[in-house]
């Protein structure tokens, strides 16, 4: 059974949202290759907030053409703080993992959250019965190109309107 790779990024622009894009192991390199073509000379990473409108469209078009799917875990403003909202979203992500499915969670690295995330994930993975099948790690977006996908979808989700509509064919939304 192929390992499922789940790449996770957040936005706090209009409430707390985690976006998780899922990929089967054999597909990871092909999608990464498509995204690599979009990295401009001198650019360390693709980051939607820093791209032009035409580049944003090209990035989203590439993500959609690659057959990517993602889940938007929308905690909104229903929780007392960002930690509580993040915990609820992480719980929902772990709960959505199929039993027995080898899974690698890759979270965009925010140095202020790494220790906190690890404590949460240890508890969630053990409580869910996925201890033997789920691994997790933090990586910086400049070293893991596939973190572009949840970043792009999160950006579109936060912008709303036309941007949210663009990614709607490849997203599932869960209000947490």
Secondary structure, DSSP 4 states (H G I P E B T S, - for coil): -PPEEEEEEEE-TTSEEEEEEEEEHHHHHHHHHHHHTTPPTT-SS--GGGS-HHHHHHHHHHHHHTT-EEEEEEEET-SSSHHHHHHHHHHHHHHTSPTT--EEEEEEP-TTTHHHHHHHHHHHHHHHT-TTTEEEEEE-TTT-TTHHHHHHHHHHHHH-HHHHHHHGGGEEEEE-
